[in-house]
């Protein structure tokens, strides 16, 4: 049974949003890990893992009768992974700068 679309490319927007969440969760895990990872490493891992997972899922859909392989889905997955990763990395940088300012301000106050 086909689900009705509320607007054009609805499934691509859903793909983008869900992969944004997946990449964001991976990036948060890497940012908060005990090991200190570089931003480049965090960015690469949190984009590549969802991207490769998305490709794998699309390939698996070739063998399911009611599903189909779509390159636009892979592109939407990649866009979502990049957006989610960038948001978390930017928030992480802003939060770290804020913490450093708070520490500097508290030392000056003493």
C-alpha positions in Angstrom: 0.0 0.0 0.0 1.4 3.4 -1.1 1.5 6.2 1.5 0.0 9.4 0.2 2.5 12.3 -0.1 1.4 15.6 1.5 3.9 17.6 -0.6 6.4 16.9 -3.4 9.7 15.1 -2.3 8.3 14.5 1.1 10.3 11.2 1.4 13.6 13.1 0.6 12.9 15.6 3.4 12.2 12.8 5.8 15.4 11.0 4.7 17.4 14.2 5.3 15.8 14.8 8.7 16.4 11.3 10.0 20.0 11.1 8.7 20.6 14.5 10.3 19.5 13.0 13.6 21.6 9.9 13.1 24.8 11.9 12.3 24.1 14.3 15.1 23.8 11.5 17.6 27.1 10.0 16.4 28.8 13.4 16.5 27.6 14.0 20.0 28.9 10.7 21.1 32.3 11.4 19.6 32.4 14.9 21.0 31.6 13.6 24.5 33.9 10.6 24.3 36.7 10.2 26.8 39.2 10.2 24.0 39.8 13.6 22.5 39.0 13.4 18.8 39.9 16.2 16.3 37.0 18.0 14.7 38.1 16.6 11.3 37.9 13.0 12.6 34.5 13.6 14.3 33.2 15.2 11.1 34.5 12.3 8.9 33.2 9.6 11.1 29.8 11.1 11.7 29.2 11.8 8.0 30.7 8.6 6.6 29.0 6.1 8.9 25.4 7.2 8.1 26.3 7.7 4.4 27.7 4.1 4.1 24.7 2.8 6.1 22.4 4.6 3.7 24.1 3.1 0.6 23.8 -0.3 2.2 20.1 0.1 2.9 19.5 1.4 -0.7 21.3 -1.7 -2.1 19.3 -4.0 0.1 16.1 -2.4 -1.3 16.9 -3.7 -4.7 16.0 -7.2 -3.5 12.7 -6.2 -1.8 9.8 -6.4 -4.3 7.9 -3.3 -2.9 11.0 -1.1 -2.6 13.4 0.5 -5.0 17.0 1.8 -5.2 17.1 5.6 -5.6 20.2 7.8 -5.9 18.2 10.8 -4.7 17.6 9.0 -1.4 21.4 8.5 -1.0 21.9 12.2 -1.8 19.3 13.2 0.8 21.0 10.9 3.4 24.3 12.5 2.7 22.8 16.0 3.0 21.2 15.1 6.3 24.4 13.6 7.6 26.4 16.7 6.7 23.9 19.1 8.2 23.6 17.1 11.4 27.3 16.9 11.8 27.9 20.6 11.1 25.2 21.7 13.6 26.7 19.6 16.4 30.3 20.7 15.6 29.3 24.3 15.5 27.3 24.0 18.8 30.3 22.2 20.3 32.7 25.0 19.3 30.3 27.7 20.6 29.8 25.9 23.9 33.5 25.4 24.4 34.2 29.1 23.8 31.4 30.0 26.2 33.0 27.7 28.9 36.4 29.2 28.3 35.0 32.7 28.7 33.2 31.7 31.9 36.4 30.3 33.4 38.4 33.3 32.4 35.7 35.6 33.8 35.6 33.7 37.1 39.4 34.0 37.4 39.3 37.7 36.9 36.5 38.1 39.4 38.5 36.4 42.1 
